[in-house]
């Protein structure tokens, strides 16, 4: 299913992203390209120590933020599938920094959608949380 495909994972250095990357590399050895897209240089460095581009030639670490649509468009060149896992997820941090949550969780998601349409990405899978089903706070509303 994913062999010979190119996948980009936003928030690729997060807990879901790392687990997903490991799973894909284990189950689909013939994947064409697997791009870890995140804004955290340190987490990318640390992840490369665990899941190395030396060992997995199809793996790429790409610094970027879903808030930056132009950078996102550049990263999407030749991508077949996007897994959108980038988000501010810690409720206290989102409540204390509400507009940062809006910029990442709402505007960032809009950027992903628009960039994928513009670049002809065939499939987009967006992650959310149970908190978005009936939000009682700002965080849940940004994930709604």
C-alpha positions in Angstrom: 0.0 0.0 0.0 2.8 2.5 0.9 5.6 0.9 -1.1 6.8 3.2 -3.9 5.0 6.1 -2.3 6.3 9.4 -0.8 4.9 10.4 2.5 5.3 13.6 4.6 4.5 13.7 8.3 3.9 17.1 9.8 4.8 17.1 13.5 7.0 14.1 12.6 9.2 14.4 15.7 6.2 14.2 18.1 5.2 11.0 19.9 2.7 9.9 17.2 5.1 11.0 14.4 8.0 9.0 15.7 5.9 5.9 16.2 4.4 6.2 12.8 7.8 6.7 11.1 9.2 3.5 12.8 6.1 1.5 11.8 6.2 2.6 8.2 10.0 1.9 7.9 9.4 -1.6 9.5 6.4 -2.5 7.4 7.1 -0.9 4.1 10.8 -1.2 3.2 10.2 -0.1 -0.4 8.7 3.2 0.5 10.1 5.8 -1.9 10.5 8.7 0.5 9.5 9.4 4.1 9.7 13.1 5.2 9.8 14.1 8.8 8.5 17.7 8.8 8.8 19.6 12.0 10.1 22.9 13.4 12.2 21.5 16.1 15.9 21.1 15.0 16.9 19.4 18.3 14.1 16.8 18.1 15.1 16.1 14.5 18.7 15.7 15.5 17.8 13.4 18.4 15.4 11.4 16.2 18.1 11.0 13.6 20.3 9.4 16.3 17.5 6.7 16.8 16.2 6.4 13.2 19.1 7.3 11.0 19.1 8.5 7.5 22.3 6.5 7.2 20.3 3.3 7.8 17.2 4.4 6.0 18.1 6.1 2.8 14.5 7.0 2.0 14.1 9.0 5.2 14.5 12.8 5.2 14.4 15.4 8.0 12.9 18.7 6.8 12.8 21.7 9.1 9.6 23.6 8.6 6.4 24.9 10.3 2.8 24.4 9.2 2.4 28.1 9.8 4.8 28.8 6.9 2.7 27.8 3.8 5.6 28.6 1.4 8.0 26.3 3.1 5.3 23.6 3.4 4.6 23.9 -0.4 8.3 23.3 -1.0 8.4 20.2 1.2 5.3 18.8 -0.6 7.1 18.4 -4.0 6.5 14.9 -5.2 4.6 13.8 -2.0 1.7 11.3 -2.5 0.3 11.3 1.1 0.5 13.7 4.1 -0.1 12.7 7.6 -0.9 15.9 9.5 0.0 15.4 13.1 1.5 18.9 13.9 -0.4 20.7 16.6 0.0 22.4 19.9 -1.4 19.7 22.1 -0.8 20.6 25.7 -4.0 22.2 27.1 -2.3 24.4 29.7 0.1 25.8 27.1 -2.7 26.4 24.6 -4.8 28.2 27.2 -1.9 30.4 28.3 -0.9 31.1 24.6 -4.2 31.1 22.9 -3.3 32.8 19.6 -0.3 30.5 19.2 -2.7 27.5 19.4 -4.9 29.2 16.8 -2.0 29.9 14.5 -0.7 26.3 14.6 -3.9 24.3 15.0 -6.2 26.3 12.8 -4.2 28.4 10.4 -1.5 25.6 10.2 -4.2 23.0 9.3 -5.6 25.4 6.7 -2.1 25.8 5.2 -1.7 22.0 5.0 -5.1 21.7 3.2 -4.4 24.5 0.7 -0.8 23.5 0.1 -1.8 19.9 -0.5 -4.5 21.0 -3.0 -2.0 23.3 -4.8 0.6 20.5 -5.0 -1.8 17.8 -6.0 -1.2 15.6 -3.0 -3.5 12.6 -3.4 -4.3 11.7 0.2 -4.2 13.7 3.5 -4.9 12.1 6.9 -5.4 14.6 9.7 -5.1 13.6 13.4 -7.2 15.1 16.1 -8.1 14.2 19.7 -11.1 13.3 21.7 -11.1 16.8 23.1 -12.3 18.1 19.8 -15.6 16.1 19.9 -17.3 18.4 22.4 -14.8 21.1 23.2 -15.0 22.9 26.5 -11.8 25.0 26.2 -9.8 26.9 23.6 -7.6 23.9 22.8 -10.5 21.7 21.9 -12.0 24.4 19.8 -8.8 24.8 17.8 -8.9 21.0 17.1 -12.6 21.0 16.3 
